[in-house]
């Protein structure tokens, strides 16, 4: 990398240099992560509210 390109890139945030995402792409990533978090939260709440059913007794001879 040349010194000129290092000076040009030094003014950007580090995450922008690593991923080179446009603003629209960043919002898409945020939306996908938000949906995943929403789904995991809903799953946790659903499983927490369920009561375990006792397993049927197994007969041994």
Secondary structure as GFF3:
##gff-version 3
##sequence-region A 1 61
A	DSSP	alpha_helix	3	9	.	.	.	ID=ss1
A	DSSP	alpha_helix	14	19	.	.	.	ID=ss2
A	DSSP	alpha_helix	23	49	.	.	.	ID=ss3
###
